[in-house]
Amino acid sequence: MYIHYDKALELVNDSSMIKRHAILKSVSDSYLKDQQFDNAIKYYNDYLGCKPELNSDDMEGLAKIYSKYADADEARKPELIGKAIDAYKAMADKFPIQSTYAAYQCATMNNKLDKTGEKGLAKPDYQKVINLLEGKADRDNGENTMLKYSYHYMMSNAFIYGKNKALAKEYADKILAIDPEYAPAQQIKELK
């Protein structure tokens, strides 16, 4: 199959019905499906380099490849997560409207390296999400979800690792203002 892709790439030009970037994306997707991550990254970078107008989804695609690679290669996980985070930050730089989402995804990536939250690796990115959304009056459901889970992380971190029950309860109050039925926040709120 990959031989046919390479042949198509040799034949394609600017007047072709199927564009070079579309073929490169298909090749990358195929390599990703086969878990040949280095090839998936190579072809995806080629795709990004020749697509005329990139959008945020295009840029997030590279981060997703690195994330999947990190899940499959424990030895290189920190390096690959770092590259996924860099891709999300590049997306936020190019598309500032995606800054909140990118920060949330960076926090999610850091959670892969710090599953218990003990190191607090995700804390700066969750705090950034809070800073960007907390005062926003017209939040949509997706933004409320990101804010709620950012608060949840901060609440858990304050309670478990900071041993700061009062701060954890402040975050619980903020969560309950968004989702009054959120059980973890209710449990923290009820602590004596």
Backbone as CSV, one residue per row, in Angstrom:
resi,resn,N_x,N_y,N_z,CA_x,CA_y,CA_z,C_x,C_y,C_z
1,MET,0.818,-1.187,0.000,0.000,0.000,0.000,0.870,1.261,0.000
2,TYR,1.916,1.262,0.832,2.750,2.453,0.947,3.498,2.742,-0.356
3,ILE,3.785,1.699,-1.116,4.422,1.881,-2.435,3.491,2.672,-3.347
4,HIS,2.197,2.374,-3.268,1.220,3.080,-4.103,1.114,4.550,-3.693
5,TYR,1.184,4.805,-2.396,1.181,6.197,-1.927,2.393,6.949,-2.468
6,ASP,3.558,6.302,-2.391,4.771,6.956,-2.888,4.672,7.233,-4.382
7,LYS,4.084,6.306,-5.130,3.904,6.504,-6.572,2.961,7.678,-6.830
8,ALA,1.876,7.744,-6.047,0.914,8.844,-6.196,1.600,10.178,-5.901
9,LEU,2.470,10.201,-4.897,3.179,11.436,-4.556,4.120,11.875,-5.672
10,GLU,4.666,10.896,-6.409,5.534,11.232,-7.553,4.721,11.846,-8.690
11,LEU,3.489,11.388,-8.852,2.676,11.809,-9.996,1.891,13.103,-9.764
12,VAL,1.613,13.415,-8.513,0.749,14.545,-8.217,1.468,15.872,-8.483
13,ASN,0.700,16.847,-8.962,1.232,18.200,-9.137,0.109,19.199,-8.839
14,ASP,0.383,20.466,-9.023,-0.591,21.499,-8.651,-1.910,21.408,-9.408
15,SER,-1.892,20.822,-10.590,-3.135,20.728,-11.363,-3.875,19.415,-11.117
16,SER,-3.332,18.541,-10.296,-3.986,17.263,-10.001,-5.281,17.488,-9.227
17,MET,-6.230,16.592,-9.465,-7.497,16.694,-8.768,-7.307,16.439,-7.261
18,ILE,-6.530,15.438,-6.944,-6.202,15.155,-5.549,-4.913,15.893,-5.240
19,LYS,-4.929,16.661,-4.204,-3.781,17.500,-3.860,-2.743,16.720,-3.056
20,ARG,-1.507,17.145,-3.167,-0.382,16.511,-2.489,-0.633,16.429,-0.984
21,HIS,-1.124,17.504,-0.400,-1.317,17.497,1.052,-2.339,16.450,1.469
22,ALA,-3.349,16.194,0.637,-4.359,15.187,0.968,-3.747,13.785,0.970
23,ILE,-2.866,13.541,0.024,-2.193,12.237,-0.026,-1.273,12.084,1.185
24,LEU,-0.518,13.121,1.499,0.383,13.062,2.653,-0.384,12.780,3.946
25,LYS,-1.544,13.403,4.086,-2.371,13.175,5.275,-2.842,11.724,5.309
26,SER,-3.240,11.188,4.174,-3.677,9.788,4.115,-2.546,8.831,4.466
27,VAL,-1.347,9.129,3.985,-0.188,8.287,4.295,0.082,8.336,5.798
28,SER,0.075,9.523,6.355,0.301,9.674,7.799,-0.752,8.900,8.584
29,ASP,-2.017,9.031,8.198,-3.100,8.323,8.889,-2.899,6.809,8.824
30,SER,-2.456,6.324,7.671,-2.222,4.882,7.522,-1.080,4.412,8.417
31,TYR,0.000,5.173,8.424,1.116,4.813,9.300,0.692,4.864,10.771
32,LEU,-0.116,5.832,11.123,-0.593,5.934,12.500,-1.438,4.716,12.855
33,LYS,-2.312,4.328,11.956,-3.159,3.152,12.181,-2.297,1.910,12.383
34,ASP,-1.191,1.828,11.656,-0.266,0.684,11.771,0.737,0.864,12.916
35,GLN,0.589,1.920,13.675,1.465,2.267,14.796,2.939,2.400,14.373
36,GLN,3.133,2.886,13.167,4.475,3.240,12.700,4.600,4.749,12.896
37,PHE,4.819,5.118,14.154,4.692,6.509,14.577,5.707,7.450,13.933
38,ASP,6.945,7.012,13.797,7.947,7.897,13.194,7.570,8.264,11.764
39,ASN,7.076,7.287,11.006,6.624,7.576,9.647,5.368,8.447,9.656
40,ALA,4.469,8.192,10.593,3.253,9.011,10.699,3.628,10.469,10.951
41,ILE,4.600,10.693,11.822,5.044,12.057,12.132,5.717,12.692,10.928
42,LYS,6.569,11.922,10.255,7.277,12.467,9.076,6.271,12.939,8.021
43,TYR,5.336,12.079,7.671,4.372,12.443,6.626,3.413,13.535,7.106
44,TYR,3.109,13.545,8.396,2.227,14.598,8.900,2.932,15.953,8.844
45,ASN,4.203,15.972,9.191,4.964,17.223,9.078,5.049,17.681,7.625
46,ASP,5.206,16.718,6.698,5.196,17.074,5.270,3.833,17.651,4.875
47,TYR,2.780,17.041,5.391,1.413,17.528,5.159,1.272,18.968,5.652
48,LEU,1.714,19.224,6.886,1.620,20.575,7.439,2.429,21.572,6.608
49,GLY,3.552,21.088,6.061,4.427,21.965,5.288,3.895,22.338,3.924
50,CYS,2.972,21.545,3.388,2.517,21.864,2.031,1.032,22.209,1.939
51,LYS,0.282,22.056,3.027,-1.132,22.448,2.970,-1.201,23.967,2.928
52,PRO,-1.939,24.522,1.967,-1.945,25.980,1.789,-2.420,26.763,3.007
53,GLU,-3.496,26.338,3.625,-4.016,27.084,4.775,-4.296,26.110,5.905
54,LEU,-3.483,26.202,6.945,-3.662,25.329,8.095,-4.758,25.871,9.003
55,ASN,-5.457,24.947,9.657,-6.394,25.338,10.697,-5.944,24.696,12.009
56,SER,-6.627,24.995,13.080,-6.197,24.482,14.392,-6.301,22.962,14.456
57,ASP,-7.284,22.365,13.778,-7.392,20.907,13.757,-6.161,20.276,13.118
58,ASP,-5.647,20.903,12.056,-4.431,20.398,11.414,-3.283,20.372,12.407
59,MET,-3.136,21.441,13.153,-2.026,21.539,14.102,-2.225,20.586,15.283
60,GLU,-3.474,20.410,15.710,-3.735,19.479,16.802,-3.444,18.038,16.381
61,GLY,-3.588,17.750,15.109,-3.313,16.398,14.615,-1.930,15.913,14.976
62,LEU,-0.935,16.794,14.883,0.433,16.421,15.234,0.527,16.102,16.725
63,ALA,-0.113,16.896,17.554,-0.114,16.644,19.003,-0.741,15.287,19.308
64,LYS,-1.808,14.951,18.611,-2.480,13.662,18.836,-1.586,12.489,18.456
65,ILE,-0.813,12.642,17.387,0.113,11.569,17.005,1.154,11.373,18.109
66,TYR,1.735,12.467,18.578,2.722,12.361,19.655,2.105,11.740,20.904
67,SER,0.881,12.101,21.217,0.209,11.546,22.395,0.019,10.034,22.266
68,LYS,-0.424,9.589,21.097,-0.599,8.146,20.878,0.740,7.424,20.919
69,TYR,1.761,8.052,20.366,3.106,7.489,20.399,3.561,7.347,21.852
70,ALA,3.321,8.353,22.661,3.705,8.319,24.074,2.998,7.187,24.808
71,ASP,1.733,6.948,24.463,0.992,5.849,25.093,1.588,4.489,24.736
72,ALA,2.192,4.403,23.562,2.732,3.132,23.087,4.206,2.916,23.454
73,ASP,4.919,3.967,23.846,6.350,3.857,24.117,6.678,4.473,25.481
74,GLU,6.577,3.656,26.501,6.762,4.119,27.873,8.151,4.730,28.081
75,ALA,9.156,4.172,27.442,10.532,4.662,27.632,10.696,6.099,27.135
76,ARG,9.986,6.455,26.076,10.110,7.797,25.488,8.945,8.712,25.864
77,LYS,8.108,8.252,26.766,6.884,8.985,27.102,7.139,10.457,27.459
78,PRO,8.064,10.771,28.361,8.260,12.190,28.693,8.651,13.051,27.488
79,GLU,9.535,12.533,26.650,9.962,13.268,25.455,8.789,13.487,24.501
80,LEU,8.012,12.442,24.270,6.902,12.524,23.315,5.765,13.393,23.836
81,ILE,5.502,13.324,25.127,4.492,14.203,25.721,4.956,15.652,25.586
82,GLY,6.251,15.889,25.793,6.795,17.240,25.613,6.559,17.757,24.200
83,LYS,6.709,16.874,23.216,6.473,17.284,21.832,4.987,17.541,21.565
84,ALA,4.121,16.756,22.194,2.679,16.997,22.058,2.324,18.357,22.663
85,ILE,2.891,18.646,23.816,2.642,19.936,24.471,3.147,21.076,23.599
86,ASP,4.337,20.907,23.019,4.869,21.938,22.115,3.927,22.168,20.937
87,ALA,3.344,21.089,20.408,2.412,21.220,19.281,1.152,21.977,19.701
88,TYR,0.653,21.705,20.894,-0.517,22.446,21.386,-0.185,23.922,21.608
89,LYS,1.005,24.189,22.117,1.402,25.587,22.327,1.556,26.312,20.991
90,ALA,2.099,25.633,19.990,2.219,26.235,18.652,0.831,26.520,18.078
91,MET,-0.107,25.612,18.322,-1.486,25.825,17.867,-2.075,27.075,18.530
92,ALA,-1.846,27.227,19.827,-2.373,28.396,20.545,-1.727,29.684,20.056
93,ASP,-0.432,29.623,19.719,0.255,30.812,19.200,-0.321,31.238,17.860
94,LYS,-0.581,30.259,16.996,-1.090,30.569,15.660,-2.582,30.914,15.684
95,PHE,-3.307,30.296,16.601,-4.757,30.504,16.700,-5.097,30.874,18.145
96,PRO,-4.922,32.138,18.528,-5.151,32.554,19.918,-6.546,32.211,20.446
97,ILE,-7.518,32.106,19.552,-8.873,31.743,19.987,-8.889,30.340,20.615
98,GLN,-7.866,29.548,20.323,-7.768,28.181,20.857,-6.906,28.091,22.119
99,SER,-6.535,29.236,22.698,-5.624,29.248,23.852,-6.149,28.444,25.039
100,THR,-7.420,28.581,25.343,-7.991,27.864,26.485,-7.964,26.364,26.235
101,TYR,-8.434,25.965,25.064,-8.449,24.543,24.710,-7.029,23.980,24.718
102,ALA,-6.074,24.717,24.172,-4.685,24.250,24.132,-4.128,24.087,25.544
103,ALA,-4.407,25.037,26.427,-3.942,24.928,27.811,-4.558,23.700,28.487
104,TYR,-5.828,23.466,28.225,-6.505,22.302,28.797,-5.868,21.008,28.291
105,GLN,-5.554,20.971,27.001,-4.918,19.784,26.433,-3.490,19.605,26.958
106,CYS,-2.778,20.699,27.172,-1.435,20.606,27.765,-1.531,20.007,29.169
107,ALA,-2.541,20.422,29.932,-2.756,19.851,31.265,-3.050,18.359,31.157
108,THR,-3.880,17.991,30.187,-4.205,16.583,29.974,-2.948,15.783,29.634
109,MET,-2.092,16.355,28.807,-0.832,15.679,28.466,0.027,15.498,29.719
110,ASN,0.131,16.538,30.529,0.926,16.443,31.753,0.354,15.419,32.725
111,ASN,-0.950,15.229,32.702,-1.565,14.196,33.542,-1.090,12.799,33.156
112,LYS,-0.716,12.623,31.899,-0.189,11.322,31.471,1.165,11.031,32.121
113,LEU,1.871,12.083,32.497,3.176,11.911,33.145,3.063,11.912,34.665
114,ASP,1.939,12.346,35.176,1.749,12.528,36.618,0.325,12.119,36.965
115,LYS,0.040,10.816,36.822,-1.343,10.327,36.929,-1.990,10.604,38.276
116,THR,-1.207,10.632,39.344,-1.790,10.886,40.663,-1.897,12.376,40.959
117,GLY,-1.174,13.193,40.209,-1.181,14.632,40.453,-0.205,15.066,41.528
118,GLU,0.550,14.113,42.061,1.460,14.398,43.174,2.525,15.436,42.822
119,LYS,3.013,15.383,41.584,4.053,16.331,41.160,3.474,17.689,40.761
120,GLY,2.181,17.736,40.533,1.536,18.995,40.157,1.918,19.482,38.772
121,LEU,2.291,18.567,37.874,2.747,18.971,36.538,1.668,19.709,35.743
122,ALA,0.426,19.341,35.951,-0.668,19.949,35.188,-1.169,21.253,35.804
123,LYS,-0.731,21.554,36.991,-1.253,22.709,37.730,-1.137,24.030,36.963
124,PRO,0.023,24.367,36.370,0.098,25.657,35.659,-0.892,25.772,34.496
125,ASP,-1.085,24.676,33.772,-2.010,24.732,32.635,-3.459,24.786,33.089
126,TYR,-3.804,24.040,34.138,-5.164,24.144,34.673,-5.411,25.545,35.231
127,GLN,-4.400,26.132,35.855,-4.551,27.494,36.364,-4.768,28.474,35.213
128,LYS,-4.086,28.227,34.102,-4.277,29.091,32.928,-5.720,28.994,32.416
129,VAL,-6.256,27.767,32.372,-7.651,27.586,31.957,-8.570,28.372,32.892
130,ILE,-8.320,28.268,34.187,-9.134,28.988,35.166,-9.034,30.494,34.926
131,ASN,-7.810,30.979,34.722,-7.623,32.418,34.491,-8.364,32.898,33.249
132,LEU,-8.381,32.070,32.216,-9.027,32.458,30.963,-10.548,32.363,31.014
133,LEU,-11.079,31.441,31.828,-12.522,31.189,31.800,-13.301,31.689,33.010
134,GLU,-12.646,31.805,34.134,-13.359,32.092,35.376,-14.232,33.349,35.286
135,GLY,-13.709,34.401,34.705,-14.459,35.654,34.637,-15.288,35.815,33.375
136,LYS,-15.287,34.813,32.525,-16.021,34.898,31.259,-17.509,34.668,31.515
137,ALA,-18.322,35.631,31.135,-19.760,35.583,31.432,-20.530,34.632,30.518
138,ASP,-20.118,34.507,29.288,-20.898,33.744,28.313,-20.230,32.412,27.961
139,ARG,-19.839,31.646,28.975,-19.199,30.356,28.733,-20.190,29.375,28.110
140,ASP,-19.673,28.577,27.169,-20.514,27.519,26.609,-20.303,26.238,27.424
141,ASN,-21.013,25.173,27.061,-20.928,23.915,27.818,-19.513,23.342,27.827
142,GLY,-18.836,23.414,26.694,-17.465,22.909,26.626,-16.537,23.684,27.553
143,GLU,-16.694,24.982,27.588,-15.873,25.808,28.472,-16.190,25.519,29.935
144,ASN,-17.472,25.329,30.244,-17.844,24.968,31.619,-17.227,23.627,32.022
145,THR,-17.202,22.692,31.101,-16.596,21.392,31.391,-15.101,21.539,31.648
146,MET,-14.407,22.293,30.788,-12.974,22.503,31.011,-12.718,23.197,32.347
147,LEU,-13.546,24.191,32.667,-13.370,24.920,33.922,-13.639,24.011,35.114
148,LYS,-14.700,23.214,35.021,-15.046,22.311,36.125,-13.902,21.331,36.394
149,TYR,-13.353,20.732,35.351,-12.280,19.762,35.570,-10.974,20.431,35.983
150,SER,-10.781,21.662,35.588,-9.617,22.418,36.064,-9.758,22.688,37.555
151,TYR,-10.943,23.103,37.968,-11.216,23.285,39.398,-11.043,21.966,40.154
152,HIS,-11.540,20.880,39.553,-11.442,19.563,40.199,-9.981,19.216,40.483
153,TYR,-9.133,19.425,39.488,-7.713,19.138,39.682,-7.155,19.979,40.831
154,MET,-7.444,21.271,40.802,-6.927,22.166,41.834,-7.494,21.809,43.213
155,MET,-8.759,21.426,43.264,-9.381,21.008,44.522,-8.689,19.765,45.074
156,SER,-8.505,18.773,44.212,-7.862,17.530,44.638,-6.422,17.769,45.062
157,ASN,-5.720,18.561,44.275,-4.325,18.858,44.584,-4.215,19.587,45.921
158,ALA,-5.090,20.551,46.160,-5.071,21.309,47.419,-5.364,20.390,48.601
159,PHE,-6.334,19.492,48.439,-6.736,18.638,49.545,-5.731,17.513,49.804
160,ILE,-5.363,16.786,48.755,-4.527,15.591,48.927,-3.071,15.954,49.192
161,TYR,-2.519,16.839,48.384,-1.079,17.107,48.480,-0.753,18.384,49.235
162,GLY,-1.667,19.333,49.207,-1.426,20.576,49.923,-1.953,20.548,51.350
163,LYS,-2.754,19.517,51.637,-3.373,19.394,52.966,-4.080,20.690,53.369
164,ASN,-4.680,21.345,52.343,-5.333,22.628,52.560,-6.836,22.455,52.323
165,LYS,-7.530,22.043,53.391,-8.961,21.769,53.292,-9.753,23.018,52.918
166,ALA,-9.361,24.168,53.460,-10.095,25.412,53.174,-10.019,25.765,51.690
167,LEU,-8.834,25.648,51.104,-8.683,25.937,49.681,-9.454,24.914,48.840
168,ALA,-9.387,23.658,49.227,-10.133,22.617,48.510,-11.627,22.934,48.527
169,LYS,-12.133,23.427,49.659,-13.554,23.774,49.759,-13.894,24.977,48.874
170,GLU,-12.969,25.924,48.735,-13.207,27.056,47.822,-13.385,26.563,46.392
171,TYR,-12.511,25.636,45.992,-12.652,25.072,44.643,-13.939,24.267,44.524
172,ALA,-14.305,23.546,45.575,-15.557,22.780,45.563,-16.747,23.709,45.341
173,ASP,-16.741,24.858,46.010,-17.823,25.842,45.818,-17.894,26.294,44.362
174,LYS,-16.742,26.528,43.763,-16.710,26.983,42.365,-17.230,25.898,41.427
175,ILE,-16.893,24.648,41.722,-17.402,23.538,40.904,-18.921,23.448,41.040
176,LEU,-19.400,23.519,42.280,-20.840,23.363,42.525,-21.650,24.504,41.915
177,ALA,-21.033,25.645,41.709,-21.715,26.748,41.022,-21.947,26.398,39.552
178,ILE,-21.088,25.550,38.999,-21.229,25.107,37.605,-22.105,23.857,37.532
179,ASP,-21.839,22.909,38.444,-22.527,21.620,38.438,-22.897,21.242,39.874
180,PRO,-24.104,21.624,40.318,-24.513,21.392,41.709,-24.551,19.914,42.121
181,GLU,-24.573,19.018,41.167,-24.661,17.580,41.468,-23.298,16.877,41.441
182,TYR,-22.223,17.616,41.281,-20.893,17.003,41.117,-20.440,16.381,42.446
183,ALA,-20.477,15.050,42.517,-20.257,14.314,43.766,-18.901,14.590,44.428
184,PRO,-17.775,14.600,43.693,-16.505,14.857,44.379,-16.472,16.213,45.095
185,ALA,-17.061,17.220,44.492,-17.096,18.540,45.121,-18.034,18.536,46.329
186,GLN,-19.144,17.804,46.222,-20.059,17.697,47.358,-19.367,17.038,48.551
187,GLN,-18.564,16.015,48.273,-17.849,15.309,49.340,-16.853,16.229,50.034
188,ILE,-16.113,17.007,49.255,-15.142,17.952,49.842,-15.880,19.008,50.659
189,LYS,-16.991,19.486,50.135,-17.768,20.540,50.801,-18.283,20.066,52.160
190,GLU,-18.583,18.783,52.273,-19.153,18.243,53.510,-18.112,17.891,54.571
191,LEU,-16.842,18.006,54.237,-15.800,17.658,55.207,-15.846,18.606,56.406
192,LYS,-15.613,18.063,57.560,-15.575,18.866,58.786,-14.170,19.335,59.078
